[in-house]
Amino acid sequence: MKRKRSYSRVTKQALSVFGKLIRVARTERSMTAQDLANRANISRTTLYNIEKGAPGPEIGTVFEVAALIGVRLFDVDESVLAMHNARLDEKLTLLPKSVRASKPEVKDDF
């Protein structure tokens, strides 16, 4: 049985806004839902779920649909995004590969 995942109100609002941005962009471009779904290689139902702000569709699929229709998640061009990506790669190289929970301090004061 699949477990039901709960999401915060902020997450739900962000999904709703992003979905509405996609729908507005699609409508402004006079594209049908079926046309965009075909371009993204997804079902029309999946596209409707994205536009409704449902948390179920995979994030890569949502980003692909947004890119196809011209909705940008980041307000930067690709070169700036690539630069940010490279900086974050450098930072991740300097950070530890994993983080472990700290051990509780032993109280041995008798």
RALIN-V331480 format. One line per field, one symbol per residue. psi: psi as a letter, one per 40 degrees, with the letter a starting at -180 (. if undefined). burial: I if it has 16 or more other ideal C-beta (glycine too) atoms within 10 Angstrom, else O. Layout:
psi->???
burial->???
//
This chain:
psi->hhihhiiiddddddddddddddddddddefhidddddddefiiddddddddefiediiddddddddddeehhdhfiidddddddddddddddddiidihihiiihhhfh.
burial->OOOOOOOOOOOOOOIOOIIOIIIOIIOOOOIOOOOIIOOIOIOOOIIOIIIOIOOOIOOOIIOIIIOOIOIOOOOOOOOOOOOOOOOOOOOOOOOOOOOOOOOOOOOOOO
//
